[in-house]
Amino acid sequence: MSRKKHVDEPEPKKAMRADQPPTDGFVTVVDGHFKSKFDTAEAAETAARKLKSAYPMLQIETYDAANKVRTLVS
């Protein structure tokens, strides 16, 4: 039985692998695992700081995929 797709139904989001670095954009890294992806460094930094304030015991970083650089959020 096939399911018809409605026009207003969003496309399924491709899941990001936590063990492989992304190739573009900016990502939050929590305890060494890639998590949320963002289009801008500022958005990733804001999300990382919010996580760090809520969970100070975690190691939170931002990752710039284009330059392959991690920045620790303190």
Secondary structure as UniProt FT lines:
FT   TURN            7..8
FT   TURN            18..19
FT   STRAND          26..30
FT   TURN            31..32
FT   STRAND          33..38
FT   HELIX           41..54
FT   TURN            56..57
FT   STRAND          60..64
FT   TURN            65..68
FT   STRAND          69..72
//
